[in-house]
Amino acid sequence: MSAIRLFGLPTDINSSFERGAAAGPAAIRAELRSERGNLASELGPEIGTDIAFCDDGDLPLVEDTPRDDAMIRRHVALVHGNGEIPIALGGDHAVSFPLIAATAERFGPLNILHIDAHPDLYDDFGGNPRSHASPFARICEAGHAARLVQVGIRTMNSHCRAQAARFGVEVVPMAAFVPETVPVLDGPLYISIDLDGLDPSAAPGVAHPEPGGLTVRELIAVLHRQRAPIVGADIVEYNPSRDVGGVTAIVGAKLVRELAALIDRNGAAGH
């Protein structure tokens, strides 16, 4: 049985189009605890009852990227040092770099399942190498990814195709997508979910909506097929100002429950 630690990363300083994702963690957390639902997962267990679960709240980030990166890395190291597994709520996708760097520092290069409409492989987007469009370029450059599988991508330009080839990224095509086309990865496994990987009909509350994405059912099927020990996860890019009826927050809260149950089912990776 794995203990889960949830924490929020309220920053969108590295967003390239519009800000707003800093408000995401609080909104997902509120929906997670809303009386309109419950804490059960589709795998069966309930977080906080069958699954040991602690919410640390939001880290006091200051929107200074080097300082925030250091704070995030320290917190991940603390969580792993306690024998627990972190689930982080963004914030923009730039936060995945320090999250994964700190996790790889403990476990070595990771197998990463990345859900997104965008590959986030830009070498330098808009003059910012730490842009939310660039975290997986930084992750690969640093040697933190033993294997990177990207699912939901439907915005590949020539630069990102070249970057994917350079880093050996495996992109699962969205055309004729079925969950069975996604590899079942070995551990240690890290899962990063950008909510714009979902179709905008399911998750409108994102800054960069892209038609033709995953359904919630397809994403859950992809997650449930994974059997390896999971050493960390994040859910990022929720922008409440873009949401409709709070439906994206509801999806985010559901994904917290499903990730926690999956982590618990798959077991520890040997802290």
C-alpha positions, 0 to 999 in steps of 0.5 A: 500500500502506497501513501499519496501526498497531494500538493499544488503548484500555483504558478503560470509564470512560464505560460506562453499565451495567457495566464490563469493556470496558477488558480488551477490547484485550488479549484481542483482541490475544491472539486475533489472535496465537493459534496456533489461527489465522493472519493471513490475511484473506478478501481474501487478504493477510496482515497483517505479511507482505503488509500493513505492520502494527505493534502499539503495544500499549495507550495508558497511559490514566488514566481521566480523560476529558479527559486520555485524549481528549488522549492519544488525539488525539495518538496518532492525529495521530502515526500519520497524521503517519507516513503510516499508518492507525490501527485502535483497539481499545476500550474503550467506544464513547466513545473514538470521539469523540477518534479521529474528532475527530483524524482529521477534524482532518487530513482534514476531515469524514468519511464514517462507517460505524457498526456498532452495535445502538444509535445512540449519539446521546443528547444526555446519557445519565445526566448524562454527555455523554461517555457511550458512549451519546453519542459520535455526538451529539458527533461530529455536533455538532462537524461531524466527520461529512459523512455518518453511516450506521448499520447494525445499529441495533435499539434506536431510542427516540423521543429517538434518532430525533429526534437522528437526524433533527436530524443527518441520520443515515442508519439502514439498517433491520435488517428484511429486511436484506441487505448491498446496502442499505448505501450504498457511501460516498465517502472519506475513510471512517472505520469504527466497529464496536461488537461488539454490532452483531452478533447475540449468537449471534455476539458474546456478549461485550458488555455490551448484547446485543440479539437480531436483529443482523448475522451475521459474514458479513453484516458482512464483506460490508458491509465488503468492498463499501466501496471508498473510502480508509479513514482510520481504524477502531475495534472497541469494546465487547468485554467479556471477562467476558461472553464464551462460549468466547472467541468474541467475541475471535475475531470481533474478531481476524478483524475486525482482519484484514479491516479491515487488508486492506480499508484496504490494498486501498482505498489511501491518502487522501492524507496 
